[in-house]
Amino acid sequence: MSFVYHVFRVSEKIVARLPIGVSKAIARAAGTLYYYAFPRKRKIVKKNMRRVLGAGASKRDVAKTARSSCRYYAEYWIDILWLPTRSREYILERFSKINEEPLVEVVKKGKGVIVVLPHFGSWEAGAVYLSSLGSFAAVAEVLKPPELFKLFVRLRAGVGIEIFPYDSKEETRERMVQALKSGKILALLCDRDLKGTGVEVVFFGERTTFPPGPAVLALKSGSPIVCVNVRNTGNAAWVGRATEPIYVTESGDRDNIIKETMQLIASRLEDLIRDDPAQWHMFMPAWPSDRS
């Protein structure tokens, strides 16, 4: 088994025993060290934060936000390991909601819901809330080695998440569509396109690509799309925010429908990320102009 796998197994045991405030203080220190120790990553994060904050932001503000982003990202890993050790009631007591009514209403209709999130805050805590509304699953990148992926599947099962592997298999996509048609809530992270072959959108004023999965699933299943974020607000507290549902109907050119839907999603994710740019975990080039 890999070294990384054993690191996570040991970390899982340590986090389960330490007070959460201590674990997160250690994480914040590690995030700060990461920021200063890896100049190439630091440069990428600062570029990404510059786009979110706008051209008028000072170099100092950009650097401060990028440094905070590294700290929040380290805290996110603590949440992955720590949340499965808490009861659902414990987490829900500390989970606040903004504009939850539209999300709750579409869940009640029983036609499935596609929940789209940015890599932001602590979406694992949001999964606990979503699983309290109904049958819930999430799409996750397949990690290597296999035992590491199995570890994350187990941890996420501990907070009520069923995992669909993010792969190109037709049977996986069909399972997702059938799950949505049966009324399941399905969550996807959708603010980066690892292969750069997705649908072109304008994101924070510049063209990039997003994976078209949410729009394609909506067309095939008839389920609405709801964009959300989950912010950390303390050592063991979070707030989730939902936007208004997006309904996709196949009444025109399919490619145009997918493109327009993904642009609408990109605009809503921009708005959600601006709630607290430091909590956006984007540590890779997100625009083609940076990948070169």
MIVO-603021 format. One line per field, with one value per residue: x negated, y, z of N, C-alpha, C in turn; residue in three letters. Coordinates in steps of 0.02 Angstrom, whole numbers, plus 50000, padded with zeros to 5 digits. Layout:
<recs>
n_xx = (X;...)
n_yy = (Y;...)
n_zz = (Z;...)
ca_xx = (X;...)
ca_yy = (Y;...)
ca_zz = (Z;...)
c_xx = (X;...)
c_yy = (Y;...)
c_zz = (Z;...)
resn = (ala;...)
</recs>
This chain:
<recs>
n_xx = (49958;49983;49878;49948;50076;50056;50020;50141;50219;50157;50173;50311;50338;50273;50340;50467;50451;50402;50449;50558;50524;50386;50341;50376;50301;50172;50186;50203;50077;50001;50053;50008;49870;49865;49900;49788;49685;49697;49668;49713;49843;49896;49892;49987;50105;50115;50136;50262;50338;50324;50405;50532;50542;50526;50459;50432;50388;50263;50088;50055;50178;50214;50111;50134;50262;50235;50147;50232;50319;50244;50237;50373;50395;50317;50389;50504;50467;50454;50588;50638;50583;50629;50769;50841;50831;50923;51096;51242;51336;51259;51183;51282;51340;51247;51248;51291;51414;51438;51558;51624;51750;51789;51712;51756;51888;51878;51823;51928;52017;51979;51914;51781;51624;51494;51355;51240;51076;50939;50760;50746;50743;50813;50874;50905;50970;51085;51137;51186;51297;51371;51396;51485;51600;51644;51621;51453;51310;51142;51029;50865;50690;50587;50466;50291;50178;50293;50333;50331;50436;50540;50534;50576;50705;50760;50748;50832;50951;50977;51031;51149;51141;51161;51054;51023;50909;50802;50790;50771;50862;51003;51101;51091;51134;51265;51315;51314;51411;51525;51530;51560;51686;51756;51771;51660;51538;51402;51236;51112;50947;50894;50806;50688;50598;50519;50462;50476;50563;50695;50851;50850;50846;50873;50785;50764;50733;50651;50617;50640;50649;50783;50832;50965;51056;51165;51264;51290;51336;51451;51529;51549;51614;51714;51707;51694;51564;51466;51362;51240;51150;51036;50984;50850;50871;50814;50726;50801;50917;51033;51101;51224;51268;51394;51438;51562;51663;51613;51693;51689;51735;51761;51775;51733;51573;51466;51330;51315;51404;51339;51220;51270;51329;51218;51148;51234;51224;51087;51089;51166;51085;50977;51035;51059;50930;50876;50930;50836;50687;50566;50597;50604;50545;50434;50305;50238;50202;50340;50381;50355;50254;50166;50121;50026)
n_yy = (49940;50117;50256;50376;50330;50267;50379;50448;50355;50353;50488;50495;50424;50505;50630;50593;50586;50705;50869;50968;51101;51103;51017;51092;51206;51156;51117;51243;51298;51209;51237;51368;51345;51269;51365;51451;51363;51309;51384;51383;51333;51431;51542;51504;51498;51632;51694;51642;51694;51829;51847;51825;51924;52038;52165;52280;52247;52252;52199;52153;52116;52013;51920;51894;51836;51723;51655;51630;51545;51429;51390;51368;51261;51162;51146;51092;50960;50912;50913;50811;50698;50709;50733;50609;50555;50616;50633;50641;50730;50814;50883;50944;51032;51131;51183;51308;51387;51471;51538;51413;51367;51355;51243;51142;51133;51083;50960;50898;50877;50759;50726;50712;50799;50896;50944;51071;51115;51226;51196;51224;51291;51181;51055;50929;50939;50998;50891;50811;50886;50885;50748;50735;50781;50693;50542;50529;50560;50574;50630;50578;50602;50471;50406;50364;50261;50117;50078;50198;50269;50186;50209;50343;50329;50253;50344;50446;50378;50370;50493;50492;50487;50420;50358;50396;50346;50458;50434;50385;50293;50227;50155;50204;50336;50310;50250;50360;50441;50360;50357;50490;50501;50422;50503;50542;50648;50719;50762;50866;50923;51065;51164;51156;51093;50956;50895;50991;50988;51019;51114;51277;51421;51585;51637;51724;51833;51785;51668;51494;51316;51207;51050;50965;50890;50920;50987;50893;50783;50841;50860;50727;50670;50755;50821;50964;51090;51146;51267;51276;51329;51293;51362;51376;51431;51433;51338;51222;51239;51284;51361;51344;51393;51412;51432;51492;51367;51289;51251;51136;51113;51018;51102;51147;51175;51051;51060;51198;51218;51149;51224;51353;51322;51282;51402;51479;51410;51433;51572;51577;51504;51591;51695;51627;51592;51717;51746;51716;51725;51669;51542;51466;51325;51316;51256;51237;51279;51364;51423;51426;51515;51514;51384;51365)
n_zz = (50000;49974;50027;50047;50074;50200;50274;50278;50348;50474;50507;50514;50632;50725;50714;50756;50891;50941;51006;50905;50883;50906;50805;50691;50709;50693;50560;50498;50519;50444;50318;50299;50296;50179;50084;50084;50055;49929;49792;49655;49661;49743;49658;49562;49640;49680;49557;49526;49632;49605;49493;49547;49646;49571;49459;49528;49655;49782;49781;49905;49962;49875;49900;50035;50030;49952;50037;50145;50079;50065;50198;50229;50144;50201;50319;50267;50238;50366;50403;50320;50380;50510;50518;50496;50624;50702;50752;50644;50695;50777;50681;50601;50693;50694;50571;50467;50358;50203;50100;50081;50045;49903;49865;49953;49910;49776;49802;49869;49765;49707;49587;49575;49601;49539;49614;49608;49643;49686;49710;49864;50027;50146;50080;50121;50244;50197;50129;50231;50271;50150;50137;50238;50185;50090;49989;49944;49840;49775;49649;49626;49601;49543;49642;49651;49741;49723;49854;49924;49866;49907;50043;50052;50002;50104;50213;50169;50159;50292;50323;50258;50117;49960;49833;49665;49547;49458;49300;49126;49087;49007;49075;49204;49192;49153;49268;49352;49292;49307;49445;49474;49412;49498;49605;49678;49759;49680;49687;49612;49585;49498;49443;49377;49240;49210;49097;49000;48894;48893;48894;48827;48928;49000;49136;49279;49196;49094;48962;48983;49010;49061;49131;49049;49119;49219;49141;49039;49114;49168;49053;49014;49124;49167;49286;49397;49415;49550;49612;49740;49889;50025;50169;50286;50451;50573;50702;50709;50628;50499;50350;50228;50063;49944;49771;49652;49569;49413;49267;49139;48975;48827;48699;48565;48486;48541;48579;48597;48703;48806;48814;48849;48971;49047;49049;49126;49246;49273;49296;49413;49500;49508;49583;49703;49744;49768;49891;49989;49940;49985;50026;49915;49841;49735;49660;49545;49372;49309;49196;49018;48977;49081;49087;48991)
ca_xx = (50000;49943;49861;50002;50131;50039;50023;50212;50243;50131;50205;50380;50338;50253;50394;50523;50436;50385;50502;50561;50488;50315;50329;50381;50243;50116;50199;50190;50004;49976;50072;49962;49806;49874;49900;49720;49637;49706;49678;49751;49914;49914;49903;50051;50160;50120;50167;50333;50369;50324;50464;50592;50542;50530;50397;50420;50362;50191;50047;50058;50242;50211;50068;50169;50317;50205;50121;50290;50346;50204;50257;50440;50390;50292;50445;50551;50445;50472;50660;50648;50565;50662;50842;50870;50830;50977;51162;51276;51369;51207;51164;51339;51349;51197;51252;51341;51435;51459;51600;51633;51818;51794;51682;51802;51948;51866;51813;51994;52052;51962;51889;51709;51593;51422;51325;51175;51036;50868;50714;50754;50764;50815;50934;50921;51022;51145;51164;51226;51361;51408;51420;51541;51659;51666;51568;51400;51249;51097;50981;50798;50633;50558;50398;50244;50194;50363;50350;50344;50504;50586;50534;50619;50774;50782;50756;50891;51010;50987;51072;51210;51130;51148;51007;51018;50842;50799;50756;50803;50901;51074;51144;51090;51179;51333;51334;51329;51475;51578;51534;51596;51756;51789;51779;51599;51499;51336;51192;51053;50903;50897;50773;50625;50600;50452;50437;50480;50600;50766;50889;50820;50885;50837;50782;50728;50712;50605;50642;50610;50697;50813;50860;51036;51096;51229;51313;51307;51378;51516;51566;51568;51655;51768;51699;51668;51496;51462;51292;51234;51084;51035;50929;50829;50880;50782;50692;50849;50980;51035;51163;51235;51309;51421;51464;51626;51655;51607;51731;51663;51781;51732;51818;51688;51511;51442;51264;51326;51435;51286;51175;51304;51338;51154;51131;51274;51192;51024;51105;51188;51027;50940;51069;51049;50859;50865;50950;50773;50639;50513;50619;50604;50486;50413;50232;50212;50225;50410;50393;50306;50198;50117;50095;49967)
ca_yy = (50000;50177;50298;50424;50294;50258;50445;50462;50309;50378;50553;50481;50405;50563;50680;50567;50591;50774;50920;50995;51165;51088;50990;51144;51250;51122;51121;51311;51306;51171;51274;51425;51317;51250;51426;51477;51311;51289;51447;51375;51329;51498;51585;51485;51519;51705;51711;51627;51742;51894;51850;51830;51989;52092;52200;52334;52223;52263;52139;52130;52082;51951;51874;51876;51790;51660;51622;51604;51489;51369;51371;51338;51196;51114;51133;51049;50891;50893;50898;50746;50646;50719;50732;50542;50537;50652;50612;50687;50782;50861;50925;50985;51085;51182;51198;51359;51386;51533;51525;51340;51349;51327;51177;51096;51124;51039;50892;50872;50858;50690;50715;50715;50865;50898;50997;51088;51153;51239;51170;51282;51279;51112;51025;50868;50958;51008;50825;50788;50920;50860;50680;50739;50800;50636;50497;50574;50532;50623;50607;50590;50582;50407;50417;50309;50191;50099;50076;50266;50285;50148;50243;50402;50305;50233;50404;50482;50339;50386;50553;50484;50499;50365;50384;50374;50364;50502;50401;50396;50234;50240;50126;50249;50393;50286;50241;50426;50463;50321;50379;50554;50489;50391;50554;50552;50709;50701;50820;50867;50981;51082;51227;51145;51042;50928;50879;51049;50970;51030;51167;51342;51470;51642;51627;51782;51878;51755;51605;51431;51261;51170;50986;50976;50840;50942;51002;50830;50744;50874;50845;50656;50649;50802;50849;51033;51102;51197;51282;51290;51328;51279;51400;51367;51492;51424;51274;51167;51271;51295;51388;51327;51440;51385;51480;51470;51309;51296;51198;51127;51077;51009;51137;51183;51140;51021;51088;51266;51212;51130;51281;51405;51298;51283;51472;51501;51380;51469;51637;51566;51485;51653;51729;51588;51597;51785;51749;51717;51698;51630;51473;51431;51281;51308;51253;51220;51328;51356;51456;51405;51562;51497;51315;51367)
ca_zz = (50000;49964;50083;50057;50107;50270;50306;50292;50400;50538;50519;50533;50703;50766;50714;50795;50963;50961;51001;50837;50881;50901;50738;50641;50719;50660;50488;50475;50518;50386;50258;50293;50274;50109;50045;50076;50035;49859;49755;49594;49682;49769;49600;49531;49684;49678;49493;49531;49678;49570;49449;49589;49681;49522;49443;49576;49719;49791;49786;49975;49971;49837;49936;50097;50013;49930;50097;50182;50041;50083;50266;50226;50111;50251;50364;50231;50247;50434;50403;50289;50428;50575;50515;50508;50694;50735;50732;50599;50736;50798;50624;50580;50742;50681;50499;50452;50289;50170;50041;50074;50024;49835;49864;49987;49868;49719;49829;49885;49704;49694;49520;49578;49600;49525;49655;49579;49692;49672;49761;49907;50097;50170;50050;50158;50293;50158;50112;50288;50266;50091;50150;50285;50146;50050;49965;49920;49813;49747;49599;49652;49561;49564;49665;49650;49726;49736;49925;49946;49845;49951;50108;50047;49995;50171;50253;50146;50179;50363;50329;50218;50046;49912;49784;49596;49523;49400;49245;49061;49070;48992;49127;49262;49176;49152;49338;49379;49264;49339;49515;49474;49396;49556;49656;49717;49756;49655;49691;49569;49585;49426;49428;49343;49187;49214;49030;48957;48833;48907;48861;48839;48965;49027;49208;49305;49142;49046;48936;49003;48996;49117;49110;49034;49155;49248;49089;49006;49160;49173;48992;49012;49181;49181;49353;49399;49441;49602;49630;49811;49920;50098;50198;50355;50490;50638;50710;50696;50607;50428;50323;50158;50026;49882;49722;49623;49524;49340;49233;49072;48931;48760;48651;48521;48472;48604;48597;48623;48769;48853;48821;48887;49040;49082;49062;49183;49305;49285;49326;49482;49540;49521;49638;49765;49763;49794;49962;50027;49892;50018;50036;49850;49838;49666;49665;49479;49323;49294;49132;48969;48973;49134;49078;48948)
c_xx = (49956;49930;49917;50060;50117;50040;50095;50240;50221;50165;50277;50384;50321;50309;50453;50514;50423;50448;50500;50523;50413;50299;50329;50324;50181;50124;50183;50115;49975;49993;50027;49894;49809;49869;49829;49671;49641;49721;49719;49826;49938;49931;49970;50109;50169;50152;50243;50369;50373;50386;50528;50597;50547;50465;50381;50392;50287;50154;50050;50122;50243;50169;50101;50224;50289;50178;50178;50321;50309;50224;50326;50438;50365;50348;50496;50532;50458;50546;50674;50636;50608;50737;50872;50869;50886;51044;51192;51307;51319;51191;51221;51354;51303;51196;51309;51356;51454;51497;51609;51700;51821;51766;51729;51863;51936;51852;51881;52032;52035;51937;51813;51684;51519;51394;51254;51138;50968;50825;50705;50774;50759;50877;50951;50975;51088;51178;51206;51295;51402;51436;51477;51606;51687;51607;51516;51339;51206;51051;50911;50745;50605;50484;50355;50196;50267;50381;50363;50415;50555;50590;50580;50692;50801;50794;50820;50955;51028;51027;51132;51203;51120;51105;51017;50948;50845;50757;50796;50847;50975;51119;51146;51137;51252;51359;51351;51397;51532;51586;51573;51670;51794;51796;51717;51570;51428;51293;51131;51013;50890;50862;50704;50632;50529;50421;50438;50518;50675;50796;50858;50870;50841;50843;50737;50695;50667;50630;50602;50660;50720;50836;50936;51083;51163;51283;51336;51352;51447;51559;51592;51617;51716;51763;51673;51597;51500;51388;51289;51160;51091;50974;50914;50840;50849;50750;50738;50916;50975;51101;51167;51281;51330;51444;51530;51616;51650;51644;51709;51713;51750;51779;51774;51626;51479;51375;51271;51357;51383;51240;51207;51314;51273;51131;51171;51245;51128;51037;51128;51131;50983;50969;51057;50977;50844;50889;50889;50719;50584;50532;50625;50539;50467;50337;50201;50235;50297;50429;50339;50245;50146;50087;50033;49904)
c_yy = (50063;50214;50347;50392;50287;50325;50462;50417;50333;50444;50544;50464;50464;50614;50658;50578;50662;50818;50953;51061;51154;51063;51045;51196;51221;51127;51191;51324;51269;51206;51334;51401;51299;51311;51451;51426;51293;51351;51440;51370;51397;51545;51569;51509;51595;51728;51699;51677;51812;51900;51859;51900;52048;52130;52255;52313;52234;52197;52109;52090;52014;51899;51849;51825;51723;51621;51592;51544;51424;51345;51338;51269;51143;51097;51086;50975;50866;50874;50829;50690;50649;50710;50661;50520;50570;50625;50663;50744;50835;50910;50971;51041;51144;51204;51247;51359;51456;51513;51449;51321;51323;51257;51125;51082;51077;50967;50860;50848;50787;50675;50717;50787;50857;50958;51010;51134;51171;51202;51226;51260;51206;51078;50958;50882;50969;50942;50797;50820;50893;50790;50679;50757;50740;50593;50537;50535;50588;50590;50626;50564;50516;50418;50354;50316;50175;50099;50146;50287;50249;50181;50303;50383;50286;50295;50442;50444;50353;50450;50551;50494;50433;50394;50352;50394;50408;50467;50412;50338;50252;50213;50168;50307;50370;50274;50308;50450;50426;50341;50444;50543;50457;50440;50569;50622;50689;50764;50812;50930;51000;51148;51217;51087;51014;50915;50939;51037;50983;51086;51235;51388;51530;51639;51680;51822;51849;51686;51546;51376;51229;51102;50993;50930;50864;50953;50938;50788;50775;50860;50773;50636;50692;50834;50921;51034;51157;51206;51302;51299;51310;51312;51377;51433;51487;51356;51214;51196;51288;51330;51370;51377;51409;51442;51452;51413;51330;51237;51195;51086;51074;51037;51180;51141;51116;51051;51158;51265;51196;51189;51336;51385;51303;51356;51499;51473;51417;51536;51629;51544;51545;51688;51693;51593;51665;51793;51751;51685;51654;51557;51434;51391;51269;51313;51228;51274;51315;51388;51435;51450;51547;51427;51315;51387)
c_zz = (50000;50029;50099;50093;50182;50308;50324;50347;50469;50556;50542;50607;50748;50771;50755;50869;50986;50962;50933;50831;50873;50831;50685;50649;50686;50584;50461;50471;50458;50321;50246;50268;50200;50064;50032;50048;49961;49815;49691;49609;49706;49711;49568;49573;49682;49612;49496;49576;49646;49527;49491;49620;49633;49514;49493;49643;49723;49794;49856;49987;49935;49874;50000;50084;49991;49989;50138;50146;50057;50153;50266;50193;50160;50301;50332;50241;50318;50437;50373;50339;50492;50573;50525;50581;50734;50711;50683;50638;50757;50741;50604;50629;50728;50608;50486;50377;50265;50106;50029;50044;49953;49829;49895;49944;49810;49743;49842;49823;49681;49625;49516;49575;49585;49563;49629;49628;49662;49724;49812;49977;50117;50143;50083;50211;50257;50139;50169;50286;50208;50103;50201;50248;50107;50030;49926;49894;49785;49696;49623;49604;49588;49579;49657;49709;49745;49810;49954;49927;49890;50020;50106;50037;50064;50215;50233;50160;50252;50374;50281;50144;50009;49856;49715;49571;49461;49347;49181;49041;49061;49047;49190;49252;49178;49224;49370;49356;49299;49412;49520;49460;49454;49615;49697;49707;49734;49652;49647;49582;49513;49410;49398;49295;49180;49145;48983;48893;48841;48867;48878;48875;48982;49102;49237;49249;49090;49025;48964;48986;49061;49090;49103;49073;49183;49196;49054;49050;49167;49112;48992;49067;49192;49250;49350;49428;49493;49620;49704;49831;49994;50127;50269;50392;50560;50642;50698;50679;50533;50410;50249;50126;49960;49837;49694;49574;49450;49309;49161;49031;48861;48708;48605;48508;48537;48626;48626;48692;48821;48866;48864;48960;49079;49094;49121;49248;49323;49319;49399;49527;49555;49583;49704;49789;49793;49866;50008;49983;49923;50028;49970;49844;49765;49663;49599;49430;49302;49227;49082;48966;49027;49123;49034;48986)
resn = (met;ser;phe;val;tyr;his;val;phe;arg;val;ser;glu;lys;ile;val;ala;arg;leu;pro;ile;gly;val;ser;lys;ala;ile;ala;arg;ala;ala;gly;thr;leu;tyr;tyr;tyr;ala;phe;pro;arg;lys;arg;lys;ile;val;lys;lys;asn;met;arg;arg;val;leu;gly;ala;gly;ala;ser;lys;arg;asp;val;ala;lys;thr;ala;arg;ser;ser;cys;arg;tyr;tyr;ala;glu;tyr;trp;ile;asp;ile;leu;trp;leu;pro;thr;arg;ser;arg;glu;tyr;ile;leu;glu;arg;phe;ser;lys;ile;asn;glu;glu;pro;leu;val;glu;val;val;lys;lys;gly;lys;gly;val;ile;val;val;leu;pro;his;phe;gly;ser;trp;glu;ala;gly;ala;val;tyr;leu;ser;ser;leu;gly;ser;phe;ala;ala;val;ala;glu;val;leu;lys;pro;pro;glu;leu;phe;lys;leu;phe;val;arg;leu;arg;ala;gly;val;gly;ile;glu;ile;phe;pro;tyr;asp;ser;lys;glu;glu;thr;arg;glu;arg;met;val;gln;ala;leu;lys;ser;gly;lys;ile;leu;ala;leu;leu;cys;asp;arg;asp;leu;lys;gly;thr;gly;val;glu;val;val;phe;phe;gly;glu;arg;thr;thr;phe;pro;pro;gly;pro;ala;val;leu;ala;leu;lys;ser;gly;ser;pro;ile;val;cys;val;asn;val;arg;asn;thr;gly;asn;ala;ala;trp;val;gly;arg;ala;thr;glu;pro;ile;tyr;val;thr;glu;ser;gly;asp;arg;asp;asn;ile;ile;lys;glu;thr;met;gln;leu;ile;ala;ser;arg;leu;glu;asp;leu;ile;arg;asp;asp;pro;ala;gln;trp;his;met;phe;met;pro;ala;trp;pro;ser;asp;arg;ser)
</recs>
